[in-house]
Amino acid sequence: MKCGTMNNKLLLVTGGNQGIGKTIVIEALNSGYKVAFTYNSNEKEALEFVKELDNKDVDTFQFTLGKRENVNKLFGDIQKRFNQLPYYLVNNAAILIQKDFETISDEEWNLVLNTNLTGVFQLVQELISKMRENNFGRIVNISSIGGQIGGNLAVHYATSKAGLISFTKSMAKIYSKYNILTNCITPGLVNTKMIEKELNTPAGKEKLKSIPVGKLTEPNEIARLTLFLLSDDNQTITGQTINVNGGMYFG
């Protein structure tokens, strides 16, 4: 069965207070979803965003990826606030630390893998049984072009994002028969605040030149694709890795 009428559709977006996640939150609300989104440390920014949205169907929750007890608390808080659990999930939050490979410490490696991959595993594992019981679920994982082509200054980040692509395929293999569709979006260079500084450097300007279409991907392009994959219009697309990178990679 489907999850219910549109006003009962609750979406959880991790890292929804900035960048791509923020745009997904806005697009989802405009599409009629209730939205719970998480932030890691910037409570002021998250609360200001909620105030700006001025919508009773959205709320924010502090959540640090990679700790099982945090997952249990998050779903408890969401249940209390919305009186339901989300059967729509966008795993967007991630951490990027740029360092030369030979200088990456064990602590940095573990932090990035734990946040970007283990954290997603824990969220999905806690929620998937409820989706299975309901015979419905939609999961979109936001990976990166780095997960496909590697990363010179972020091997740990690229490795975590490659793992997320494989995780997506595994979830699709196991759970598609329960009407749980899991897909992955791999953005290239996206026009967010995070990339502004980089584009002002010589290396950043060269990166921009390497995009065949000659421009950055806009966050709303990622958001609208995400909303399609979550929607009832998507009945059979699952296990896919969808590149949104302006032609930088075609795999």
C-alpha positions in Angstrom: 0.0 0.0 0.0 1.0 3.6 -0.3 1.9 5.7 2.7 -1.3 7.7 2.7 -2.6 11.1 1.7 0.0 13.8 0.9 -0.6 15.6 4.3 0.4 12.4 6.1 3.7 12.1 4.2 6.5 12.8 6.6 10.0 13.3 5.1 13.2 13.2 7.1 16.1 15.2 5.7 19.5 15.0 7.4 21.6 18.1 7.2 18.6 20.2 6.1 19.7 23.5 7.5 22.1 24.4 4.6 23.1 23.7 1.0 21.4 21.0 -0.9 19.5 19.8 2.1 18.0 23.2 2.7 16.7 23.3 -0.8 15.2 19.8 -0.5 13.4 20.9 2.6 11.9 23.9 0.8 10.9 21.9 -2.3 9.3 19.2 -0.1 7.2 21.6 1.9 6.1 23.2 -1.4 5.1 19.7 -2.6 2.9 19.1 0.5 5.2 17.0 2.7 5.6 17.3 6.4 9.3 17.7 7.0 11.6 16.9 9.8 15.2 18.0 9.2 18.3 17.7 11.3 21.3 19.9 12.0 24.5 18.9 13.7 25.7 22.0 15.7 24.3 25.2 14.3 21.1 25.4 16.3 20.6 29.2 15.6 20.8 28.7 11.9 18.4 25.8 12.0 15.8 27.6 14.2 16.0 30.7 12.0 15.3 28.6 9.0 12.2 27.1 10.6 11.1 30.6 11.5 11.7 31.8 8.0 9.6 28.9 6.6 6.7 29.8 8.8 5.0 26.4 8.3 3.5 24.2 11.0 4.5 21.1 9.0 8.2 21.5 9.5 10.5 21.2 12.5 14.2 20.7 13.2 16.1 18.3 15.4 19.7 18.2 16.7 21.3 15.0 15.5 24.9 13.9 15.3 25.4 11.0 12.9 27.3 7.8 13.8 26.0 7.1 17.3 23.2 4.5 17.7 21.7 6.2 20.8 21.3 9.4 18.8 19.2 7.6 16.2 16.9 6.2 18.8 16.4 9.6 20.4 15.9 11.3 17.0 13.0 8.9 16.0 11.5 9.3 19.5 11.6 13.1 19.2 10.1 12.9 15.7 7.3 10.6 16.8 6.5 12.9 19.7 6.4 16.0 17.4 4.6 14.6 14.4 2.8 11.6 16.0 4.3 9.4 13.2 7.6 8.1 11.8 9.0 9.1 8.4 8.6 6.7 5.6 10.5 9.1 3.3 14.2 9.6 4.1 16.9 11.7 2.4 20.4 11.0 3.7 22.1 14.2 2.9 24.3 15.2 5.9 28.0 14.6 5.5 31.4 15.8 6.6 34.3 16.7 4.2 37.8 17.1 5.5 40.4 18.0 2.8 43.8 16.6 3.6 46.7 15.0 1.8 46.4 11.2 2.1 49.6 10.7 4.0 48.5 13.2 6.7 45.1 11.7 7.4 44.9 10.5 11.0 43.0 7.4 12.2 40.7 9.8 14.0 39.9 11.8 10.9 39.4 8.7 8.8 37.1 7.2 11.4 35.1 10.5 11.8 34.4 10.8 8.1 33.5 7.1 7.6 31.4 7.0 10.8 29.5 10.2 9.8 29.0 9.6 6.1 28.5 5.9 6.0 28.0 4.3 9.4 25.5 7.0 10.3 23.4 6.3 7.2 23.5 2.5 7.9 22.3 3.2 11.5 19.4 5.5 10.4 18.2 3.1 7.7 18.6 0.0 9.9 16.4 1.6 12.6 13.7 2.6 10.2 13.6 -0.1 7.6 11.6 -2.6 9.6 8.8 -0.1 10.0 8.9 0.6 6.3 8.8 -3.2 5.6 5.8 -3.6 7.9 4.0 -0.8 6.1 5.0 -2.2 2.7 6.3 1.3 1.7 9.4 3.4 1.9 11.4 5.8 -0.2 15.1 6.5 0.5 17.4 8.8 -1.4 21.1 8.9 -0.5 23.1 12.0 -1.5 26.5 10.7 -2.5 29.1 12.6 -4.6 31.1 12.4 -7.9 34.0 11.8 -5.6 32.5 8.4 -4.7 33.0 7.4 -8.4 36.2 9.1 -9.5 38.1 9.3 -6.2 39.5 12.3 -4.4 43.0 13.7 -4.4 42.6 15.7 -1.1 39.7 13.7 0.4 40.3 10.0 0.1 38.3 9.3 3.3 35.4 11.3 1.9 35.5 9.7 -1.5 35.7 6.3 0.1 32.7 7.0 2.3 30.7 8.2 -0.7 31.6 5.1 -2.8 30.4 3.0 0.1 27.1 4.9 0.0 26.6 4.0 -3.6 27.1 0.3 -2.9 24.9 0.5 0.2 22.1 1.9 -2.0 22.3 -1.0 -4.4 22.2 -3.5 -1.5 19.1 -1.9 0.1 17.4 -2.0 -3.3 18.3 -5.7 -3.8 16.9 -6.7 -0.4 13.9 -4.4 0.1 12.5 -3.5 -3.3 10.0 -6.5 -2.9 8.6 -4.6 0.1 7.9 -1.5 -2.1 10.9 0.3 -0.5 12.7 2.1 -3.3 16.3 3.2 -2.6 18.3 5.5 -5.0 21.4 7.5 -4.9 22.2 10.9 -6.4 25.8 11.9 -7.1 26.3 15.6 -7.5 29.4 17.2 -9.0 30.1 20.9 -8.3 27.0 22.4 -6.8 26.4 26.1 -6.3 26.4 26.3 -2.5 28.2 28.5 0.1 30.5 25.5 0.7 32.1 25.8 -2.7 32.2 29.6 -3.1 35.6 30.0 -1.5 37.1 27.1 -3.5 35.9 28.6 -6.8 37.9 31.8 -6.1 41.2 29.9 -6.0 43.2 29.0 -9.1 42.4 25.3 -8.6 38.7 26.0 -8.2 38.6 28.0 -11.4 40.2 25.1 -13.2 37.6 22.8 -11.8 34.9 25.1 -13.2 36.5 25.0 -16.6 36.4 21.2 -16.4 32.5 21.1 -16.4 31.4 20.3 -20.0 28.2 22.3 -19.7 30.2 25.3 -18.4 28.3 26.0 -15.2 27.6 24.7 -11.7 24.7 22.5 -10.8 22.0 24.5 -8.9 20.7 23.0 -5.6 17.1 23.1 -6.8 18.0 20.7 -9.7 19.2 18.1 -7.1 16.1 18.9 -4.9 13.6 18.4 -7.7 15.2 15.1 -8.8 15.0 14.0 -5.1 11.4 14.9 -4.9 10.6 12.9 -8.1 12.4 9.8 -6.7 10.3 10.1 -3.5 7.0 10.7 -5.3 4.3 8.3 -6.4 5.4 9.0 -10.0 8.3 6.8 -9.2 7.1 3.2 -9.0 10.0 1.2 -10.3 13.3 3.2 -10.2 15.4 1.7 -7.5 19.1 0.9 -6.9 20.1 3.6 -9.3 23.0 6.0 -9.1 22.0 9.2 -10.9 24.8 11.6 -11.9 24.1 15.3 -11.7 27.4 16.8 -12.6 27.2 18.8 -15.8 28.9 16.0 -17.8 32.0 15.7 -15.6 31.4 11.9 -15.3 29.3 9.6 -17.3 29.7 6.2 -15.5 
